Amino acid sequence: MKPIIAITAGDIAGIGPEVILRSIAQPATLEVCHPVIIGHLEMFRRAAEVFGISVSLQALNSAEPNPSVVRRNILSALEKQRIPCINPFTDVVLAAPRSRVSREAGDAAFHYLDAAITLAKQSVVDAIVTAPLNKEALHLAGHDFPGHTEILATRCRVGEFAMMLHLPESALTAWRQMIRPLATGNSAEPGDASFCGLSIAHVTLHTSIESVPQILTTDSIIGKIRLMDNFLQRIHCRRRAIAVCALNPHGGENGLFGDEESRLIRPAVDFCKSLVKSLTGPLPVDTLIRRAVSGEFDGVVAMYHDQGHIPVKLIGFDSAVNITLGLPIVRTSPTHGTAFDRAWNPKTPADAAGMVEAIRMAAALAND
């Protein structure tokens, strides 16, 4: 049976409703999963009208307390060729202004995610895919979290977790051909079965650059290395070659530019070498990323947000997938934001490729 995937509306003032509708209107999406929208049905009807997208939706009772009944109701709607829509929030979201930050949209986005997490923990749905939310709107609504990842970790009560960005192999093929693999024992030619895309996990996340050296610990780096290795095993990556980023330019130049490499990162790498199939680092990031894109590594452990995000968004902004590692449930999302500057405007249609890829990856992980 195809997995049931809960897709949260995110911040409805942004492009979330549009990319969700464009995704579920594609036959390829329906071939891999049964989608369930978590959001207000009327908001999606309005979006469908604005963008001329034809999708058959059916509202389900969001107050039903029995998980088994909820799953049966979902399956019943799907049998009628309708996409179920569960609304756990009030009608106030309908008055939220479009294309800008608001407390109402931020509050709704939080409750959509919270409801999806509950459905996943109850095994009503098999995975979660989240449309983007706005962090300022989230805070205006009184939800003091940096973003999706931290909410998920808190609700799932996990201490070791990571944001990971995954580029599918299809997004890398042209780059692999342009940047030939370096002559090392781990290198491979494009098209080799060793390739399974490129994944980058982050040790620290939504925090200032100034705070990163204080937050980094050997234990946290070890945890992210092990989460990366577990993910590569889960997607049946044969080689599982992982590289760990240095924090400072040129890897610190033996302490000239900082000692985090020798004091924190190297001990973590040394500890994990007996636990992980193929591990190297810390490596200077400017050359590490080139080697990873060329095909030498399957996974990269970055020390901070932009160290990992910049190369992924440069190479495959519309096809990269955000995956939360360390959770007892599956969660993915596209890597783009709310795009208020172009939201709800049929003259500037949003690209749904990232949402489609996030749904595809969620279905694959749910079936694993």
Secondary structure, 3 states (H helix, E strand, C coil): CCCEEEEECCCCCCCHHHHHHHHHCCHHHHHHCEEEEECCHHHHHHHHHHHCCCCCEEEECCCCCCHHHHHHHHHHHHHCCCEEEECCCCHHHHHCCCCCCCHHHHHHHHHHHHHHHHHHHCCCCCEEEECCCCHHHHHHCCCCCCCHHHHHHHHHCCCCCEEEEEECHHHHHHHHHHCCCCCCCCCCCCCCCCCCCEEEEECCCCCCHHHHHHHCCHHHHHHHHHHHHHHHHHCCCCCCEEEEECCCHHHHCCCCCCCHHHHHHHHHHHHHCCCCCEEEEEECHHHHHHHHHHCCCCEEEECCHHHHHHHHHHHHCCCCEEEEECCCCCEEEECCCCCCCCCCCCCCCCCCHHHHHHHHHHHHHHHC
